[in-house]
Amino acid sequence: MRQDELSPAPGSKKDRKRVGRGNGSGHGTYSGRGLKGQKSRTGYRMKRSFEGGQLPLMKRLPQQRGFTNIFKTEYSVVNLDKLNVFEPGSEVTPEKMADARIVRSLRSPIKVLAEGEINRPLVIKANRFSAAAKAKIEAAGGTAEELVDAAEAD
C-alpha cells in the first residue's frame, strides 16, 4: 500500500450542502431560509447576547463603577506567627521563607503583617512591613529591614 492509494472509507465524506442552485437541487428559491424577515436577508448575524427582544442580561445587571489599577503591586503576605519556626537570632530572608514554604513564590514582593505574636528575636528582611508588625518585631528584640525593590531604585 502506498500513500497515493489511500482514500477515506466509503460514506465517511459528504459533500457540503450547496444552496440557491436551482429548484432541481431541492434547495432553490428561498435556500432554506424561509420567507421574508430579518433572518432571511443576507448579512444577518444575531448578537451573542440577543434574547429575543427581552432586555439582555448584560443590561439588566447593575453597572460596576470604578476601575482596576493594572499597575497595582500584589504582595505575598506573611503573618508574624508563621515566623516562629526560625531559630532565635537568625536572619530571615525571602529565600529562607520560600524554603520553609511560608511564601509560595519569590516573584511577588513580601509584606509582613502583625497577625499573631512573635516570641523570639529575629532579623527579618522583607519588602514591606506594617507599622504594627515592625513594633511587635522590635518589642521581641528583633529588627525589621526593608529590602529595596528594583523598580524603586530607578
C-alpha positions in Angstrom: 0.0 0.0 0.0 1.2 3.5 -0.9 0.2 6.9 0.2 -1.3 7.8 -3.1 -3.6 4.8 -2.9 -5.2 5.8 0.4 -8.7 7.0 0.4 -11.4 7.6 3.0 -13.9 4.9 3.9 -16.9 4.9 1.7 -19.7 7.1 3.1 -17.4 8.9 5.5 -17.1 12.0 3.4 -20.1 14.1 2.5 -20.4 17.0 0.0 -21.4 20.3 1.6 -24.9 21.5 1.0 -25.0 23.9 -2.0 -28.0 26.2 -1.5 -29.5 28.5 -4.1 -28.6 26.4 -7.1 -32.0 26.0 -8.7 -35.2 24.2 -7.7 -34.0 20.9 -9.1 -31.4 20.7 -6.3 -34.1 20.8 -3.6 -32.5 24.0 -2.1 -33.5 26.6 -4.6 -35.8 29.7 -4.4 -35.5 30.6 -0.6 -32.4 28.4 0.0 -33.6 27.0 3.3 -34.1 30.5 4.8 -37.9 30.6 4.8 -39.9 33.6 3.7 -39.1 37.3 4.4 -37.9 38.7 7.7 -34.6 39.7 9.1 -33.2 36.1 9.2 -33.8 35.6 5.5 -31.7 38.6 4.5 -28.0 38.4 3.5 -25.5 39.6 6.1 -27.8 38.7 9.0 -26.0 37.8 12.2 -27.7 37.7 15.7 -25.7 39.1 18.6 -24.5 36.5 21.1 -26.3 38.4 23.8 -29.6 38.8 22.0 -32.6 37.4 24.0 -35.5 37.8 21.5 -36.1 41.4 22.3 -36.1 41.0 26.0 -33.7 43.3 27.9 -30.4 41.4 27.8 -28.8 40.1 31.0 -25.8 42.5 30.4 -28.1 45.5 30.7 -30.3 44.1 33.5 -27.4 43.7 35.9 -26.2 46.7 37.9 -23.2 48.5 36.5 -19.9 48.3 38.2 -18.2 51.6 39.0 -14.6 52.4 39.2 -11.7 50.7 37.5 -8.9 48.1 38.1 -5.5 49.6 38.6 -3.2 47.5 36.3 -0.1 48.8 38.0 -1.1 47.7 41.5 1.6 45.8 43.4 0.4 42.4 44.6 2.3 41.3 47.8 2.8 37.9 49.2 1.5 38.3 52.8 3.4 36.8 55.7 2.0 36.9 59.3 4.3 37.2 62.3 3.1 33.9 63.9 4.4 32.0 60.8 8.0 33.3 61.5 8.2 31.4 64.9 9.6 28.4 63.0 13.0 30.1 62.6 15.8 29.8 65.3 16.1 32.8 67.7 18.6 35.4 66.5 18.6 34.1 62.9 18.3 36.2 59.8 15.0 35.6 57.9 15.3 36.4 54.2 12.7 35.9 51.4 14.7 32.9 50.2 14.6 31.3 53.6 10.8 32.0 53.8 10.4 30.2 50.4 12.5 27.3 51.6 10.3 27.0 54.8 7.2 27.1 52.5 5.9 30.3 54.2 5.7 32.0 50.8 4.9 30.2 47.6 7.0 32.3 45.1 9.6 34.9 45.2 8.1 36.6 42.1 6.0 38.9 44.1 7.3 41.2 46.9 6.8 40.1 50.5 4.9 42.1 53.1 5.0 41.2 56.8 1.7 41.8 58.8 1.1 41.8 62.6 -1.3 38.8 62.8 -0.3 36.6 65.7 2.6 37.0 68.1 6.4 36.6 67.6 8.2 35.2 70.7 11.8 35.3 69.5 14.3 38.0 68.3 14.8 37.7 64.5 16.4 39.8 61.9 13.6 39.9 59.3 14.3 41.1 55.7 11.2 41.8 53.6 10.0 44.4 51.0 7.3 45.9 53.3 6.3 45.8 57.0 3.0 47.1 58.6 3.6 49.6 61.4 2.2 47.1 64.0 4.4 44.3 62.7 7.5 46.4 62.9 6.6 47.4 66.5 6.0 43.7 67.5 9.3 42.6 66.0 11.3 45.3 67.8 9.4 44.6 71.1 10.5 40.9 70.8 14.2 42.1 70.4 14.5 41.7 66.7 14.9 44.0 63.7 12.9 44.7 60.6 14.9 45.6 57.5 13.1 46.7 54.3 14.6 45.5 51.1 14.9 48.0 48.2 12.8 46.9 45.1 14.5 47.1 41.7 11.6 49.3 40.5 12.1 51.8 43.3 15.8 52.0 42.8 15.4 53.6 39.4 
